[in-house]
Amino acid sequence: MTQEIRSDELPTTPTDPALSTAREDKINVAMIGLCGCWGCTLSFLDMDERIVSLLTKVTIHRSSLTDIKRITQRCAIGFIEGGVANEENIETLRHFRENCDILISVGACAVWGGVPAMRNVFELKDCLDEAYVNSPTAVPGAAAVIPCHPDIPRITTKVHPCHEVVQMDYFIPGCPPDADAIFAVLDDLIHGRPVALPRSLNHYD
């Protein structure tokens, strides 16, 4: 039960950069974690007391922090953590692209595929066999079952970085990125400034 993403299926509609003027009112921000470890969300929380000042300028809409499941109103900024590894990830990412002016890949998984993309050098069948059939935790003598249920999203043939599925506007590298890097990008955007992420805040570990 797999799906392969073809390059001719990728949306090419340009997005509104929404950077020409500073925003006077609070703006909507959405956040989501796809296939990753949620470490980038923890980096967001590591902004600590600076989050309080940000909340005077932004409303966090759909996110793991608010437990809002769908974007119900236009958002100026969407933060995407994690890569694309199943059909639900694809649908969610496209939903964000359709409903956010600016999309940002946050962290190594969103930018490059990260650790989950290590399976890309193997056939998916071999990965599933290793996880469920030949697993050292398999019960001896029991029939091996690879999970397959309508409630489980179908796995993609490969793990994809977000920009291979939809157009992304900015990239914040790191595993996870530093809280200062996330704050710098968000602060520039909510004040209508061109994003200028200092090289000193970038790291790739």
N, C-alpha and C positions, 0 to 999 in steps of 0.2 A: 504494500500500500504506500506508494511513493509518488511524488510529483517532481518533475524537473522544470526549472524556470528557464524559459528561452528568452534570449535578448530581444527578439522582435515583439515580445509581449510587454516589455517594460514601458510604463507611461513616460511620455516625453513632454508633457505640458509644463511650460515654465511657471515658476511660482513668483508671487509678488514679494520683492525683497523687504518691503515695509520698513525701510530704514531712513527714508528721506526726511522725516520730521520727528522730533521728540514727542513722546506721547504724554498728554496731560492727564488722562484718566487711567484708572487701573486696567491692566490688560490681562487676558486669559492665557494661562500657560497649562499645557497638558504634558504628562510624562507617562512613559510605559517601559516595562522591561520585557524583552522578547527572550531569546535563548541566551541566557547569561547567568551570572551569580548574584545579581542585585548589589554588587559592590559599588557601582556608580551611584545608586540611590543613597547608599551610606555616605558617599563623598558629598552628595548634595546636602545631607543632614549635617555633615562636618563643617558646613559654613557657620554653624553654631548661632551666635547671637545676631549675625548678619541677616539670617532668615527673617528676623522680626522686622528689620527695616525694609526688606524686599516685599514683605506682605502688605506694606502700605502702597505698593505700586503694582502688585500682581495678585491675581486670584488663581490659585492652583485648582484647575478643573479636574479632568480625568487624571488619576494617578493612583499608585499603590498607597499613597498617604491618605487620600480621600475616599478610596474604595468606590469611586464613580466608574461605572463599567463602560460607558460610551461617551463620546464627545457630542454634546447636545447643542452647543453654540460655538461660533467661530472662535478659534484660538490664534493669537498672534505667534506663539512659539510652541513648538513640540519638541520635547527631549526624548530621544530613543536610545535606550540601553539594550544591549544584546543583539545578536545576529538573527538571521532568518533560517529556521530549521524545520518548520512544518507549515501546513496550510493556514492554520490560525494566525501564525506570525505574518504571513503574506497579507491576509485580509486586514489584520490590525494595522500594519504599516501603511497599506493603501488608504485605510480609513483616516489615519493621521495626515497623510499627504493631502487628501481631499479637504480636510477641515482645519489645517494649520497654514498660516502664511509662511512660516519659516520652520524647517525641520533640521535638527541638529543630531548628528551621530555622536553619542557620548561613550567613550571607552573602546578598548581594543576589539571587543566582540562586534560592536556596531560598525566600527571603522573597517576592520579586516576579517572578521569572522571569529577571531580569538581562539581560545582553547577548543570550543566545540568544533571548529573547522578542521581540527586534526584528523577527524574521521574522513575527510575528503580524499585522502590518499588511499582509502580502502573502498571496496564495494560495500554498499549499504547492507546487503545480505550478510556479508562477513561480519559486519559490526553487530547486527542483531543476533547472529549465531553466537558470537563471543559473549554478548550480554545475557542471553537467555538460555541458549542450548549448552554451550561449553563453559558456562560460568562456574567459577570455583565454589560459588554459594548454591549451585543447583542441588536439589535433593536427590541423592542417589536412588536410582530405580524409578523415579517419578517421571511422567511424560513431560518433556519440555514444551512449553507453550510460549510463543511470541505474541504479546498482547495485540489484539485487533478488535476494536469496538467502535461503533459510530460516535461515541462520546470522546474518543481519543483522536486528536488531529493527525492527519496523515503526514508522515515524515517526508521531507524533501530529499531528493537524491543526494544533494550536497548542501552544506551550510553556506549561506551567502551573507556577505556584508550588506548593510541596508541600501547602499547606493547602487547595488546591482538589481534592486527591485523597484525602487522609486528614486526620484531626484532628491538628493540631500543638499542642504545649503551650507552647512558648516560642520566641521569635524573637531572634536576634542579628544586627542589620543590619551592613552594611559590605561593601566590595569590595576586599580581604577585611576581616573584623572584626579589630580589634586583639587581639593575644595576651592582653592584660590583660583584655579583655572575656570571652573564652572561659574564662580561668582563673577569673574572678569568678563566672560562672554555675556552672561545674563545682564549684568549691569550696563554694558555697552548697548545691548539691544533695547532694554526698557527705557533708556534715555535717548534713543534715536541716533546713537553714534555708530560709525563704522566699527565693526569688530576688530580689535587689535589685541590678540592674545600674545602676551610677551613670550619669547622663546624660552625664557627662564622657567616658565610655568609648565612647559611641555615635557613630558617624560613618557617613555615607551615600555617600561617594565610592567 
